[in-house]
């Protein structure tokens, strides 16, 4: 499993280096609300500019339909990237057209340009190999080498993540190397006790990771919307809470397998039940065997783990040597239902060992709740990529860099 590194590219002074970053940041009214992924891209870009490379940054943002869409423009990202790098970042208003070619031609050694959203071109994500590869060739024509550093996209077979790397001398950036080092620690020989905290809405989103991790961990804590499928599998009435009824047999299998392996699957003992989905909803704490005994009856919605569960989860996290967390414990965006996620996040900052926030909604949650990235052992920039790696899947973007 030999990953090609930047050093393998040799002397980069004067070379045009295309850097595939993951700058897929949340925007509101044209303003970046969480610049974590932009900040994560800076070390690689600084290393390249310091080496005298002419840096051409590429990324996607959101899910435009293969054509320009102003709401998904990377223009605000160019401005923020310039602030973080302390230099002007030229912005091309297209991906491989006249603006991109002019921006690249104007670069001097150590300069940086950012191309417009790759997904404004249908070739980036096309399922037609010939279309995707044709776009990769157009991109490759802009540079002399490529550095792949967008960890959040390496599980996708897109033109910029798994095709262009076969057309130019290519290597992994510092971010991808760091992500893989952490993931290797989670899978190869983790310190114990090893606890995995899983949340988010659906059991079906976590099937692969549970299957792969059950034989490898000591404890799995279950929160988020997925917890109600576990409760239903245990025979509890869950009101109108989120339920994947078709996953109940799978959950029962997990519970049986965990018992056989001596792995704890910890399911909440209490939850916060609300009258409706909303910040102004009436709500109260209920034991898991009395969810429908609240004033909301069978229409009650479980929207967070309860305080007893939050305290138990926090204790389990703190006493662990290795923790991987993916998925909020509740609807953290709404203040009345953020306490469970807050408790787990706080405990993760106190782990005497490796505590990993597994990207995606978990990363957004800890930042929204006021935590700094530096308080955690590692915050992954790729929720989906992290999960697929932990599921044991082959990731196209890593295979293209020599990782097999």
Helices and strands as residue ranges (DSSP letters): G 6-9, E 16-20, E 27-28, E 31-32, H 36-50, E 54-58, G 70-72, H 75-85, E 89-91, H 98-105, E 112-114, G 118-120, H 129-140, E 145-148, G 151-153, I 159-163, G 164-166, E 169-172, H 174-187, E 194-198, G 203-206, H 207-213, E 219-222, H 227-233, G 245-247, H 248-261, E 264-267, E 270-274, E 283-287, G 291-293, G 297-299, E 301-305, H 307-318, E 322-326, G 335-337, H 339-348, E 354-357, H 360-368, G 373-375, E 378-379, H 383-390, H 396-399
